[in-house]
Amino acid sequence: MEIMLEVKNVTKSFGGLKAVDDCSLSVKEGTITGLIGPNGAGKTTLFNLITGFHRPDGGEIYFCGERIDGLPPHEVFRRGLYRTFQIPRGFPQMTVLENLMVMPPGQLGERIWAPWFRPKAVKQQEAALKERALEVLEFVDLIDLRDEFAANLSGGQRKLLELARVMMVNPKMVLLDEPGAGVNPTLMRKLVGYIERLCRERGITFLIIEHDMDLVMSLCNPVIVMSEGKKLTEGPPEEIKRDPRVLEAYLGGQYR
């Protein structure tokens, strides 16, 4: 498998705090890779650096062979790299269906002159996007909520909506920040199943920050462990379970 994402000696400080410290890691194409570590290890900051929300103080980041560190978020997005947040960031006052339809970039209706000079083309594209969005909502089992405002969804349903929004842009890679947080076990099983299907059937690569170790160990391979802003170790879940440093620092001995 080819390396899709490569982080080389990246550093980032906020005042006197070094959040990411000479961190190097890579993610191979077609994998569901886990990223674990204690609070303050630098995981979310690393996500922000990869996706352009912060600029690194040093180091380099490559996606599909192209350097992306320093690019603004919308440019990173256009290259096929998408991320979610610990707290879903949909549009609360729009319906579930509308949240999906606004996702694809470069829509004709976004151009101020198109509705006047190309109304038929705009309507055709909008109809195609609606049909696609309905198919995606069927996939994630949110079709019955298509006309519900996103603000009225439960925490777990909002996580499913985030995944549905991902599917509308056909990304090459998705960074998921704690997809299991606030999700009940039933919806969590659905979410895991959808992630596995998207990886297997659509070839989407995932890098997942998650504190639920049962979820990480069952879903992710390999697993990367961060500590104090840098990579501590990496390996398949069975090896990570047995690593004394990981057991002591992150898993609390539950897999001993």
TAFENDA-V74747 format. One line per field, one symbol per residue. phi: phi as a letter, one per 30 degrees, with the letter a starting at -180 (. if undefined). psi: psi as a letter, one per 40 degrees, with the letter a starting at -180 (. if undefined). burial: b if it has 16 or more other C-alpha atoms within 10 Angstrom, else e. A space follows every 50 residues. Layout:
BEGIN
phi = ???
psi = ???
burial = ???
END
This chain:
BEGIN
phi = .ddcbbcbhdbabbicccdbbhdbabbddiccccbbldeidjddededdd cidbcddajbbbbhicdbdjddedddeddjccbcbececdcdccdedded dddedideddddddddcbdddddddddddddddddddddcicddcecdde dcddeddddddedddeddchddbbccchdddicdeddddddddddddddd cciddbbbdacddddddcccadbcccahibddaaldedddecdeddeddb ciidcd
psi = hihdhhhhfhihihbehgdhgfhhiihiheighihiiiheeedddddddd eedihidiaihhhfehheheiiddddddeehiiiidhifahdeiiddddd dedhifideehdeddddfdddddddddddddddddddddefedeedeiid deiidddddddddddddeefidihhhhgdehehidddddddddddddddd defhiihhhhehdddddddihihhhihfeihdiiaidddddehddddddd efeee.
burial = eeebbbbbbbbbeeeeeebbbbbbbbbbbbbbbbbbbeeebbbbbbbbbb bbbbbbebbbbbbbeeebbbbebeebbeeebbbbbbebebebeebbbbbb bbbeeeebbeeeeeeeeeeeebeeebeebbebbbebbeebebbebbebbb eebebbbbbbbbbbbbbbbbbbbbbbbbbbbebeeebbeebbebbbebbe eebbbbbbbbbebebbbebbbbbbbbbbbbbeebbebeebbeeeebbeeb beeeee
END
